[in-house]
Amino acid sequence: MKFNEIKDLSAVELKKKKALLGEQLFTAKIKNQLGQLGNPLEIRKIRKDLARVHTALVKKIVR
């Protein structure tokens, strides 16, 4: 997910996206500990997407 895709979303959509990514991250971490996650690098991708969404949300609130 690119930042250009995220920056045009509304604050409400960003909050929903942040919650969804948080759930995905939790699930991926649990699956990784159980050995069920096919690609452990997926955790890194989710974390970075979550950080991008958080950055966009902070920019929306500050403006």
C-alpha positions in Angstrom: 0.0 0.0 0.0 1.5 3.3 -1.1 1.2 6.6 0.9 -0.4 8.2 -2.1 -3.4 5.8 -1.9 -3.8 6.5 1.8 -3.4 10.3 2.0 -6.7 11.0 0.2 -8.9 8.9 2.6 -11.0 10.7 5.3 -10.2 10.5 9.0 -13.0 8.0 9.6 -11.7 5.7 6.8 -8.2 6.0 8.2 -9.3 5.0 11.7 -11.1 2.0 10.3 -8.1 1.0 8.2 -5.9 1.4 11.3 -8.1 -0.9 13.3 -8.2 -3.5 10.5 -4.4 -3.5 10.2 -4.0 -3.8 13.9 -6.2 -6.9 13.9 -4.2 -8.3 10.9 -0.9 -7.7 12.7 -2.1 -9.4 15.8 -3.3 -12.4 13.8 -0.1 -12.6 11.8 2.0 -12.5 15.0 0.0 -15.4 16.6 0.2 -17.4 13.4 3.9 -16.9 13.2 4.4 -18.1 16.8 2.3 -21.2 16.0 4.3 -21.8 12.8 1.2 -21.3 10.6 2.3 -18.2 8.8 3.6 -18.9 5.3 5.7 -15.8 4.9 7.0 -14.1 8.2 7.9 -11.0 6.2 4.2 -10.3 6.0 4.4 -9.0 9.6 6.9 -6.3 8.4 4.6 -5.3 5.5 1.6 -4.9 7.9 3.6 -2.9 10.4 4.8 -0.5 7.7 1.3 -0.1 6.3 0.0 0.6 9.8 2.7 3.3 10.3 1.7 4.9 7.0 -1.9 5.0 8.0 -1.0 6.4 11.4 1.1 9.1 9.7 -1.7 10.1 7.4 -4.1 10.2 10.3 -1.9 12.5 12.3 -1.5 14.8 9.3 -5.3 15.0 8.9 -5.8 15.8 12.6 -3.1 18.5 12.8 -4.4 20.4 9.8 
